[in-house]
Amino acid sequence: MTDASAVPPRPRTSDSVPDGMALLRGRMLIQSRPTLVKKVAGQIAPSLSGLILCGESAARTAQRMRRDEGYSGVLLADPARYESEPATEEAPFPENEPAGFFMNDPLEVSLSRQRAAGVTAPITPTGYIQAEDSDALRAAVRRMVELGDPSVIFAVPVDVAWLRNEESTRQLIGFLQMVRGPKAIMLGGQMDPLARYAKAVAHLRMLIAEVPDAALVRADLAAFGALASGALFTAFGGSSGLRHIVAPGEKAQTSRKGGGGPTAPHVLHPELMDFYLGDNLADKYGGAPAPICECYACEGRSLDIFTSNHAPLPAQAAAHNIAVLMGWLRDLCAIPAGTERERWWHNRCRSAVDQYPLVNATLRQPGAFKVPEQLNRWALAAPDSARAALEAPHAQHTR
């Protein structure tokens, strides 16, 4: 039998903007596993950021943070069903209960548990939407339209192949425009999904521009690019596995030779806008002076010190990463929304790309650092006004 007390009634909604959405607007959250949340919770800027806990225990951890630890910041609990289950036409929000345990509706149960935990807004437990599986996407959208609750964040974990060309991107946009309230896009694919297709970054910007209240979560650099392009909110993954989705059943690929787990924490190189394993970063600099970081977590420490996973280095590296990201976020949020923000992000990416040959020349190693493909594409994705300014001197020269 169904225990009615386990599924509290969904609160009534109105046409006004829900309080949760007002709190989320314009923020870049940090996405974290519940077991690692203490490493990042104290580093975020409360007025500009917040937390997304990710996984089956996310709601329980959120409830403990609210009830026992007094956490009052923006807090979401992503059930992350897409990590283990695909969405299907029959079950876009897959069941996650023990065999023989019957409840009314997996979607309603998940949303109710999140609300009971005290989250800022609940997130749907959507399964992973495979490339070209329009039937599963249509079923999820239909259920959201039936729900009709703009206080619910519709998780949209899609394979990045949906952004491979304009036709499939337009189809995705058309579906998402049918849903009221926020849509949290999450991109699936190995390594760096946005690097797979030449126009994926441009199509992501198109989606953000044309879908009302579109957000981008479980992201990397794209979290800043999407926020600059007008996303409702974004979320940067606090660890490499939380910056994209690996499709259910697939093993995560890695660039590490010989496989195995990382031997040192990932460290964000601010000038180059990319993450490197700490021991790899130290090897690249070798006898040359490594950059000194002035973020509020490092306060003058060298970037080549994070050479192992022995305490306290992982915690210090995590604090450094979040501190640098929060610095970028403060800079971005200080700029008026719109074209000026897009121009700021474009210029920052171009400047980072220009740093690579300079750093390599200093190290006398031409191939020491290679520009990530996604960074290249953001550097090329100039807003219309910036593109016109760049083309103007060339046009005058050719007259």
N, C-alpha and C positions, 0 to 999 in steps of 0.2 A: 504493500500500500504506500501511497505517497504521504509523506509527512508535510502537511500544509504549512507548519511553522518553519520548515526549512526553506521555504520559498516565499519571503515576504512580498507583499504587493508592490508592483512597480509604481514609483511616484508619478503623480499627474504632471503633465508638462503643458506649457503654453507656447505661444509664438515668440515670446521674448527669448533673448539669449540666455541659456542656462548659466548659473554661476560658475560651474566648472569650466565652461568654454571661455568665459571672460578671464579666468585665472590663467588658462593655458595660452591665450593669444600672445604671440610674439616671443615665446620662450624657446630656448634650446635646452631640452632636458638631457640627462645622462642616463643611459640604459645600463642596468647592472643585474647580475645574478644575485639572489638574496644572500648567498654566502659571502659575497664580496662587497656588499653595499657599505659596510663600515669604512672601507678604504676610500670611498668617494663622497659619502654623505656630508662630511665636514668641510669639503673643499669647494662645493658649488656656491654660486652666488644666489642667495634666496630670492632676490627680487627679479632675477632674469632666467633662472633655471629651475630645476626640480629633478625628481627621480622617476624612472620607470623600472620597476622590478620585473623580472622576466622568468617564467617557468611555472611549474605546477605549484610550488610553495609560495608564489608571489603574493597571493591574497593573504595567506597566513602571516607572512612576514610584514606585510603592510599593516595588518591589524595590530601586531605586536608593537610596531614602531609608533603607531598612533596611541595605543592604549598604555603601553608600558614605558615607552621612551619619550613620549611627548613630542614626537615629530610633527611639526605644523606646516611644513612646506608642501609644495605641489607634489603629489604622489599618485602614481598610476601602478596598476598590477596587471601586466600582460600575461594571460594564460599560456601563450605561445604554443597553442595546439598545432600550429603549422610546422613546428619542429619535428613532429612525429607522425602526423596524419595529413593526408591530402584532403582537400575539399572535394566533394562529389555533388552531383545534381541531387541525390537523395539526402545527403548529409553535409551541407556546407559548413555546419558548426558541429564537428564530430563529438560523439559521446565520450565522456571521460569518467565514467563511474564503474565500480566493480561489477562483474557479471551478477545479475540477479538483483541489482539495486536500482529500483525504478523511480524515476523522477518525471516531472511533467515535460520538461523541455531543456535540453542541454544549454541552449542560449540563455533562457530565463534564469536557470540555476546559477550559471557563471556570473551573470550580471548582478544577481541578488547577493551572492557571496562577496563580490567586490564592493558593493555598496555597504554591506554590513561591516566590511573591514575599514571603511572610512576613506576610500580613495576619492581623489578630486573628481574623477569621471570614470565610469566603467568602460572596458574594452571588450569587444566581442571575441569569442574563442574560435576564430575562423581557421579552417584548415588551409593547407598550402594550395594555391591556385596555379596549376600547371600551365605551361605555355599553350595557348590556343584553346584552353578548356572553358569556352564561353558558357557552356551549360552549367558548370559549377559556379562561375561568377554570376550568371543570371539568377541562379537559385539563391545565392547569398544576398544579392541585391533585392530580390523579391521579398525575402524574409525581413530585410531591414525596412523596406517600404511598409510592410504590414505592421512592423513594430512601431513605426512612426514616432520614435523618441529621439529628438535632436540632442539630448544630453548624453547619448551613448556614442562612444567612438567606434566607428566601423573599421576594424582591422582588415587591411587589404594586402595580404602577403602573396605577391604575384611574382612569377618567374620574370626575370628582366627581359626575356624575349618579347613580352608585351610591348616593350619600347623599341623594338628593333627597326620598325618602319612606321611611317605615318598612318597607314591603314589600321594596324593593330592598336596603335596609340589612340587613334580616334575612337575605336571600338571601346577601349577601356574608359576613355573620357565619357563617352555616351552612357555607359552603364553607371558610372559614379555620379554623374549629374542627376540621376534619378533619386539619390539618397539625400535626405535632409541631415544636417549635422556634420560633424567632422569625419573625415576619411583618412585613416593613418596608413599611408602607402609604405610597404616594406618590400625590398627587392631581393629576389632569390637568384643564386648563381654562385659558382665557385670563385674563390679568390676575390677579385674586384668586379662585381657584376656590371657596373657602368662602363668598364673598359672593354666589354665584349663587343658592343656594337658602336659603329662610328657616330651615330646620331642619337645614342641613348641619352646623353646629357641634354641635348636640345629638346628631345621629346619629353624628358622629365620636366623641364622648364615649361613646356607647352601644357602639360598636365596640371602643374601647379597654377598656371595662369587661368586655365579654363574650368577647373573644378572648384566650386565654392567650398571653402573650409577644408581644403586639402592640406594634409600634414605629411611629413616624411620622417619615419622613425627607423630605428635599427640601422643607422647610416654612419658614414665616415665623413669625408670632406663635403659630401653632398648635403649634409645637415645645414651647413652654412650657406651653400649655394641656394638651397631651397628656401631658407629663411630670407635671404636677400631677395629672392624672386617673389616673395609674398606669401609663403606658406603660413597656415594658421599657427603651427608650432612644428618643431623638429626634435629629434633625439639622436644624440651621438653615442655610439656604442662604447662602453667603458672598457671593453676588451675586444680583441680582434674578432672573436666568434660572434660578437653582438653588433658587428658593423655590416652584416648581410645575413641572408638565410641560406643554408644548405638544404636542398630539397630532401624530403623524407626518404630514407633508404640509401642516400648517398653518403659516402665518407668524405669528410672535408679534406680538400687538397691543401698542400702547403708548399711553399717555396724553399723550405729547409732541405738541404741535402741529407740523404740517409734516413729521413723521416724522424719519428720520435718527437717528444715534447720540446718546447723551447727551453733553452739552458739559461736564459736570462729574461728579465721583463722587457716588454715593448716600451720604447722611449720615443716620444714625439720630438723631432728635430724642428724647432720653430721656423728657422730660415727656409728649410726645404719643404716644410708642410707635409711631412711623411713620417711614418713610424718605422723604427729599426730595433731589432733585438739589441739589448745593451752591450753584449759582448761583441757583436758584429760592428756596432758603432765604434767601440774602443779599438777594434782591429783596423778599421778604416783610417782612423786618425793616427794610429801607431805612435811614432815619436813626435808628431806635429801637435801643436796646441789645439785642444778641442774647444768648441764654443763654451763660453761661460753663460749660464742661464740666470737671468735676473727676475724670474717669476717669483711670486710670493712664497712658493714652496721651496724653491732652491736657494734663493738669496745669495747668488754668486757661486754656486757649485758648478763644476765642470760636467758636461754631458757624457763624458766617457767613464763615469764611475759606476754605472749600473751593470756590472759585469757578471752577475750571478743571481740565482734565486734565493740566496741566503738572506735572512732578515738582517736589517730592515730595508734592503734595497728594493724589493717589489712594492712595498708600501710607499717608499719615497718616490719611485718612478711613477706610480699611480697618481700621487699628489702633484708631481710635476706636470703630468699630462693634463690633468683637470685644470690646474692653475693656468697653463698656457691657453687652453680652450676658453676658459672664462675671460681671460684677457682679450682674446679675439672677439668674444661675444659682447663684452662691454663696448669695444670699439664699434662693432656693427650696430648695436642698439643706440649708440649716440648719434647715428646718422638718420635723417628722415627716411621713412619707408618709401619705396618706389625706385625710380631710376638711379638715385644717388647711392642707394645701398647696392644695387646691382653693379654699378660702376666701381664702388669700393671693393667688392669681392673680386671682380674681374681684374682690377689693378693688383690686388694682393696676390692672386694666382699667377699673373704675368711676372711679378717681381720674384716670386719663388722659383719659377721656371728659369729666370735669368740668373739665379744664384748658383745653379748646378755647375755650369762650366767654370765659374769663378772659384767655387769650393774645390772642384777637382783640380784646377790649375794650382791652387795653393798646396794641395796634397801631392802634386806631381803624379797624379793617377787619373788619366783621362776618363776611365770608366768606373771610378770608385762609386759615385752616386749616379743613378739613372733616373730621369724624370718619370714619375708614374704616369701611365696613359690617361687616367682620369684627370689628374692635375692639368695635363696638356689640354684636355678638352674643355675644362672650365676656363683656362686661360684664353682659349679661342672663342668662347661663347660670350662675346661682348654684347652688352645691351645695345639697342638700336642707336641711341644717342652717341654712345662711345664708338660704335662702329663707324658712324658718319664722321666723327671727329678724326678717326684714324685714317679714313679714306680721303678726307679733304686735301691734305698736303699732296697725296699722290695725284689727285685729280688736277690740282693747280699745276703740278710739275709737267703733266702730259698735255696741257693746253698749248 
